[in-house]
Amino acid sequence: MQVWELTAWSRDGLRRTERPDPAPGPGEVVVGIEAASLNYRDLVMVNGGYGRAGGALPVVPLSDGAGRIVAVGDGVDPALAGQLVVPSFFQYWRSGRFPPDALTGALGGPLDGVLQERMLLDAGGVVAAPRGWTAQEASTLPCAAITAWSAVAVLARTRPGDVVVVEGTGGVACFAVQFAHLCGAHVVVVSSSDAKLAAVQRLGADTLINYRRTPQWGKAVRADVREADLVIELGGAETLGQALRAVRPGGTIALIGVLSGGLAELPLGPAVTREIRFQSVTCGSRDDLRDMVRAIDASTIRPMIDRTYPFEALPDAFDRLEAAAHVGKICVSGVA
Ligand SMILES: NC(=O)c1ccc[n+]([C@@H]2O[C@H](COP(=O)([O-])OP(=O)(O)OC[C@H]3O[C@@H](n4cnc5c(N)ncnc54)[C@H](OP(=O)(O)O)[C@@H]3O)[C@@H](O)[C@H]2O)c1
């Protein structure tokens, strides 16, 4: 079967090659991967940014994909054959809160990821795709969507009337807008671009702020809407200060991303005197993924797909991600 492999910790280390077709053992399934999607994490991973947590080379890149079950091992219901499924991002985190060994089971490093024609997985590590979704749409779910879901619905328990601020218009951000809107929140999006803001307005964003024109956007949120109940913190070093300005006493800052750098200065005064909850978010479990699919099934949500590249054009997909020209998710087709 055809695969992409990362053979050195750099973009030049990406190679197309072949591996033997997998056969399912007891409790396992083989999924014919039809589509994949990129996350910012994949860019960091390819460049060796996860250090030893990235595992050993060669590794098949990309954590997120979807496809149909094409073979089942002993003990797995044969009726599952043909079902469209998505692999859970953390293969060993099935339920409950974050277990200590979760990172060892991440797809796309240290475990082999989805850019392979046929992927061997534990039957308990996959979840049925939302009803009526294509493989391409379903491929957007495992990392970006579950992270947004965990922050908005599971950890912050967003309720109707809450104010939720979302930073940027990338993969996690677009799903955060959609889930916060689904929960009945007033959604504020801050972005570098008016065109991108117009795109996310269609997803349910209520208030749009261009952070290039309004660098003090935390103040603008308070003035134009009200203090936020939840801030989806994706920017890291450059944005944490504004997130702290925007959030209400007792509100939550969901610490998710480090897009502008991983070392941030935190003014402790406004943090410790207002009972701010700093809630780190690390994707979610297999059961969280299932719950999220159930919520999607009961909604009209569809993912924001920016562009889809053929399997062989993976480097071009990485270029677009790196340029941050996209809104939502960048996808890659399967081999076929
Ligand atoms: N903790 C977790 O479990 C978890 C899971 C998934 C992702 N993440 C992290 O979350 C972040 C986003 O991931 P992603 O895959 O959604 O990324 P992405 O699709 O590449 O999103 C990038 C977008 O973020 C916005 N952005 C960049 N710098 C910004 C800044 N300084 N302030 C505000 N917005 C900024 C830009 O949108 P605009 O041009 O519209 O501003 C950019 O297009 C990454 O750091 C990723 O590693 C963490």
The ligand as a Gaussian input file, in Angstrom:
#p B3LYP/6-31G(d) Opt

LIG

0 1
 N       -4.194000      21.556000      23.214000
 C       -4.678000      20.795000      22.229000
 O       -5.145000      19.682000      22.433000
 C       -4.659000      21.327000      20.841000
 C       -5.417000      20.716000      19.848000
 C       -5.461000      21.291000      18.583000
 C       -4.710000      22.420000      18.321000
 N       -3.932000      22.948000      19.305000
 C       -3.169000      24.171000      19.068000
 O       -4.089000      25.201000      18.779000
 C       -3.518000      26.113000      17.848000
 C       -4.431000      26.217000      16.639000
 O       -4.401000      24.991000      15.937000
 P       -5.123000      24.846000      14.525000
 O       -4.783000      23.506000      13.994000
 O       -6.520000      25.291000      14.622000
 O       -4.278000      25.963000      13.717000
 P       -4.516000      26.592000      12.297000
 O       -5.660000      25.989000      11.587000
 O       -3.184000      26.595000      11.636000
 O       -4.936000      28.095000      12.669000
 C       -4.069000      29.155000      12.484000
 C       -4.851000      30.472000      12.575000
 O       -4.749000      31.014000      13.885000
 C       -4.769000      32.422000      13.803000
 N       -3.629000      33.020000      14.504000
 C       -2.333000      32.860000      14.247000
 N       -1.608000      33.615000      15.086000
 C       -2.483000      34.253000      15.878000
 C       -2.370000      35.192000      16.919000
 N       -1.172000      35.635000      17.318000
 N       -3.489000      35.643000      17.517000
 C       -4.690000      35.228000      17.130000
 N       -4.874000      34.338000      16.124000
 C       -3.776000      33.872000      15.513000
 C       -4.720000      32.803000      12.331000
 O       -6.049000      33.126000      11.949000
 P       -6.412000      34.652000      11.629000
 O       -5.611000      35.026000      10.421000
 O       -7.867000      34.629000      11.410000
 O       -6.031000      35.477000      12.819000
 C       -4.271000      31.516000      11.666000
 O       -4.766000      31.388000      10.357000
 C       -2.111000      25.571000      17.561000
 O       -1.179000      26.190000      18.425000
 C       -2.231000      24.106000      17.879000
 O       -0.998000      23.504000      18.192000
 C       -3.896000      22.429000      20.551000

